[in-house]
C-alpha cells in the first residue's frame, strides 16, 4: 500500500463552480450526451482552476494537472451528470519527477467532494482501486504492480470499466485487474492526479478522453 493518505488535502475543480457557470459548451457536447474530448477547446466543460496546492488547466494540447503540495489529490469532471455502466479511456503523458505520482479516473462520484472511487496507476507499475467516503479514511479495495504499466511507453492509454458493482482496469488495451464493490453504483466521472512526498513533483497531461456505454 502506498504510504500517503490521499484524503489529507483535496481540491475539486468541478463544472458546478460559480466561476465556470457561464462557460458555453461547444456543439459537439450538446449533440453527444457522453463526454469525448481531445481538449483542443477550453470551453469543452471540464473544471479548471489554479491555487497554491494544485492546478488543472487546458495546456500543452491537453488537460494538464500540476500538484504543488505533497500527499495531495486533485481532480476534474466534465459535468455533474450521473452515469452508469460506462467505459472510460484516456491517453496520459506523465511528466512527473515523482516516480510515485498517481493518475487515473474518478468513477461514480456521488455529488459530494469525497464520495467516489478513484482508480489510478504510477510509472513504476503500481496500481490501486480506492474508495473514498465522507468523513472516513480511504479504503484500498485492491492494489498491485503491473509490468505492462511499468514498461509502457509514453503516452499510456488507460481504460476503466466503471460499472454497477465492479471496475476493471486496462493499460494499452490489456486487462490489468478488476474488483467488485457495490457501494457506489452510478455517478459522475472524472480524471485525477495525486502527489507522493515531493513538492511540485506531479505533472500529468491527459488527452483524447473517450467515454462509451459498456457493451457498445
C-alpha positions in Angstrom: 0.0 0.0 0.0 1.2 3.5 -0.8 2.3 5.3 2.3 0.4 8.5 1.6 -3.2 9.3 2.5 -4.8 10.9 -0.5 -7.5 12.5 1.7 -5.2 14.7 3.6 -5.9 17.5 1.1 -8.5 17.6 -1.6 -9.1 20.2 -4.3 -12.0 19.8 -6.6 -12.3 21.9 -9.8 -15.8 20.9 -10.8 -18.1 22.2 -13.5 -20.6 23.5 -10.9 -18.1 26.1 -9.6 -19.6 29.6 -10.0 -16.5 30.8 -11.9 -17.3 28.2 -14.6 -21.1 28.6 -14.7 -21.0 30.8 -17.7 -18.8 28.6 -19.9 -20.6 27.7 -23.1 -20.3 24.1 -24.3 -19.4 23.5 -28.0 -21.9 22.0 -30.4 -20.3 18.5 -30.1 -21.0 18.5 -26.4 -24.6 19.4 -27.0 -25.2 16.7 -29.5 -23.3 13.9 -27.7 -24.6 13.1 -24.2 -21.4 11.2 -23.4 -18.2 13.3 -23.0 -15.5 12.7 -25.6 -12.7 15.3 -25.6 -9.4 16.0 -27.2 -9.1 19.1 -25.0 -8.4 21.3 -28.0 -11.1 23.7 -26.8 -11.0 25.3 -23.4 -14.8 25.6 -23.5 -15.5 21.9 -23.6 -16.7 21.9 -20.0 -14.0 20.4 -17.7 -13.5 22.1 -14.4 -10.3 24.1 -14.3 -8.5 26.3 -11.8 -5.2 27.1 -10.1 -4.4 27.7 -6.4 -1.4 27.2 -4.2 -1.9 23.5 -3.9 -2.6 22.4 -7.5 -3.6 23.4 -11.0 -5.9 22.0 -13.7 -5.8 23.9 -16.9 -6.2 23.4 -20.7 -2.4 23.5 -21.5 0.1 21.5 -23.6 -2.6 20.3 -26.0 -4.4 18.5 -23.2 -5.9 18.8 -19.7 -2.8 19.4 -17.6 -2.7 18.6 -13.9 0.1 20.0 -11.7 0.3 19.2 -7.9 2.4 21.5 -5.8 1.8 20.0 -2.4 2.9 16.6 -1.1 0.3 14.0 -0.4 -2.4 15.9 -2.3 -5.0 14.7 -4.8 -6.9 16.9 -7.3 -9.5 16.0 -9.9 -11.7 17.5 -12.6 -15.0 16.4 -14.0 -16.6 17.2 -17.4 -20.1 17.8 -16.0 -22.2 16.8 -13.0 -24.2 14.2 -14.9 -24.9 10.8 -13.3 -23.7 7.9 -15.5 -24.0 4.1 -15.1 -22.1 1.2 -16.7 -19.6 3.2 -18.7 -16.1 2.5 -20.2 -13.6 5.3 -19.9 -10.4 5.7 -21.9 -7.7 8.5 -21.9 -4.1 9.0 -23.1 -1.7 10.1 -20.3 1.6 11.8 -20.7 3.3 11.6 -17.3 6.0 14.3 -16.9 6.3 13.9 -13.2 9.6 13.9 -11.4 8.0 11.9 -8.6 8.1 8.2 -9.6 5.1 7.5 -7.2 2.8 10.2 -8.5 -0.5 8.6 -9.4 -3.1 9.4 -12.1 -6.2 7.9 -13.5 -10.0 8.0 -13.3 -12.7 9.1 -10.9 -15.7 6.7 -11.1 -19.2 7.0 -9.7 -18.7 10.3 -7.8 -21.8 10.9 -5.6 -22.1 14.6 -6.0 -20.1 15.4 -2.9 -16.4 16.3 -2.5 -15.3 12.9 -1.3 -17.6 10.0 -2.0 -16.4 8.1 -5.1 -14.0 5.5 -6.4 -10.7 6.5 -7.9 -8.5 4.1 -9.8 -5.0 5.0 -10.8 -1.5 4.0 -11.7 2.1 5.2 -11.3 5.0 5.0 -13.6 6.7 2.3 -11.5 3.8 -0.1 -12.4 1.8 0.3 -9.2 -2.0 0.5 -9.5 -4.8 0.8 -7.0 -8.6 0.7 -6.7 -9.5 3.1 -3.9 -12.9 4.0 -2.3 -13.4 7.4 -0.8 -16.2 8.1 1.6 -17.5 11.1 3.6 -15.7 11.6 6.9 -13.9 8.2 6.6 -10.4 7.1 5.6 -9.9 5.9 2.1 -10.2 2.2 1.6 -7.8 0.4 -0.7 -10.0 -2.2 -2.3 -7.2 -3.7 -4.3 -3.6 -2.8 -5.3 -0.8 -4.4 -7.1 2.1 -4.0 -9.6 2.0 -4.5 -13.4 4.8 -4.9 -15.8 2.5 -3.8 -18.5 2.2 -0.4 -16.8 5.9 -0.2 -15.8 7.1 -1.0 -19.3 4.6 1.2 -21.1 5.9 3.9 -23.4 4.6 7.5 -23.2 1.7 8.2 -23.6 0.0 5.4 -21.7 -3.6 4.6 -22.9 -5.5 3.9 -19.7 -9.0 2.4 -19.6 -11.6 1.6 -17.0 -14.9 -0.2 -16.9 -16.9 1.8 -14.4 -20.0 -0.4 -13.9 -22.7 -1.2 -11.4 -20.9 -3.3 -8.8 -17.5 -3.8 -10.4 -14.5 -2.0 -12.0 -11.9 -3.3 -14.5 -8.6 -1.5 -15.3 -6.8 -1.6 -18.6 -3.5 -0.3 -19.9 -2.8 -0.1 -23.6 -5.7 -2.4 -24.3 -4.7 -5.1 -21.9 -6.6 -6.0 -18.8 -4.7 -5.3 -15.6 -7.1 -6.2 -12.8 -10.7 -6.0 -11.6 -12.6 -5.7 -8.4 -16.2 -6.0 -7.1 -17.8 -3.4 -4.9 -21.4 -2.1 -4.9 -21.1 0.9 -2.6 -21.5 3.4 -5.5 -23.4 2.0 -8.5 -23.7 5.2 -10.5 -22.4 8.8 -10.5 -20.3 11.3 -12.3 -16.8 10.6 -13.8 -13.5 12.5 -13.9 -9.7 12.4 -14.0 -7.3 12.8 -11.1 -3.7 13.3 -10.3 -2.1 12.8 -6.9 1.4 13.5 -5.4 3.5 11.5 -3.1 6.2 13.2 -1.0 7.6 15.7 -3.5 6.8 19.3 -3.8 5.9 20.2 -7.5 6.8 16.7 -8.5 3.5 15.8 -10.2 2.8 16.9 -13.8 0.3 14.9 -15.8 -1.2 15.7 -19.2 -4.5 13.9 -20.2 -5.6 13.8 -23.8 -8.2 12.1 -26.1 -10.7 11.2 -23.4 -13.4 8.8 -24.7 -16.5 7.5 -22.8 -18.8 4.8 -24.1 -21.6 2.7 -22.7 -20.5 -0.8 -21.7 -21.5 -3.3 -24.3 -21.5 -0.8 -27.2 
